[in-house]
Amino acid sequence: MRDRRFSDAVAQRTPVSLKRWVNKLMRRPIDVQRAVISPDFKRYLSLQLEPDVRQLRNYLGDDFDGWGIG
């Protein structure tokens, strides 16, 4: 999406009604109560993401403690 030619081509071919719908959707407030995930799903995500997080921490080094699975 960062390739400007690609995003321009998509924007030119996207109907105005769809652009309005996406714009409205993106401006809608987030319902925090609905944003809560179940403990089982959180556990599933942790298991799925753990190898990637470990690899990222190895890449970034010990000084970077901003990434982890909470």
N, C-alpha and C positions, 0 to 999 in steps of 0.2 A: 504494500500500500504506500510505501514511501517513494516509489518511483512515480514521479509527477505525471509522466505520460499515461501511466496506467490509471491513476486516480482521476485524471482529467477525462480519459476515455469513458470510464465508468460513470462519472458525473454527467457527462453529456448524454448518456444513454439511459439514465435513471429517470423514470417519470416523476413529474413535479409532485404528484399525490404521494408517492412513496417517500420522497425527500421530506415532505411535510410530516408524514407519519413518523419517520425516524427522528426528526427534530423534536416533535412532541414527546415521543418516548424517551429521548435522552434528557429532556428537561423535567420529567416527572420525578417528584421526590421519592426517595427510597424508603420503603416500608421496612423499618428495622426488625419488626417482629417476624416478617416473612423471610428476612435475610439470615435467620438463624439456621444452622445446619445441625442435623442430628448427630449424636455422639458416634453412631455406627458409620455414618458417611464421613465424618471427620477422621475416624480411624482408617477407613478405606483410602481417603486422600493422602493421609500421612504415609501409608504403606506404598502407595503409587509414586509419591513425589520424593520419598526419602533418598533413593539413589541419585536423582537429579540434584537435590539440595546438597548431598555429600560431595558430588562432583563439582558443583559450583563453589562450595567452601574450599575444596582443594585448589581450584583454579584461582580464587581470590586471595587465598593465604590466611594465616592465623590472625592477622591484624584486623580482618573484616568480620565482625560478629553480628552484622545486620541481617543475615539470612539464617533461617532455621525453620523448623516445624514446631509450632507452638502447641 
